[in-house]
Amino acid sequence: MDREKQSRTVEIEVDFKHPEDSQNMLPGYSADAEVILQHQTQVLRIPSEALFDNNRVLVLNSDGQLQQRQLKTGISNWHFTEVIDGLNAGEQVVTSIEREGVKAGAYATIEPQHD
């Protein structure tokens, strides 16, 4: 497992900018925090769940066939990964990579997303 993807537990101190935000908190409460080390704007990004090992994705081509593509990636978190090269805006990547039969060369259709 990549070190960057492993979960870590650390103890931190938080100082609220607005004390009224902490009125109902009690000692011993736990919280999840995301530490932002770098931030990018106006970049192409994909769901991190679409990535296979070695920064590969499956792209749905115009014929309805899945094509494997190697990407050059930038910063990422649990939700999104920046794409530096290997994909164009508007191309559709597969996010259900664990589903049976999902592989390069297979034909696929797009399922509507359920919110």
Summary of the structure (lengths in Angstrom):
residues: 115
radius of gyration: 19.2
end to end distance: 30.8
largest distance: 58.4
contacts: 189
relative contact order: 0.18
helix: 11%
strand: 26%
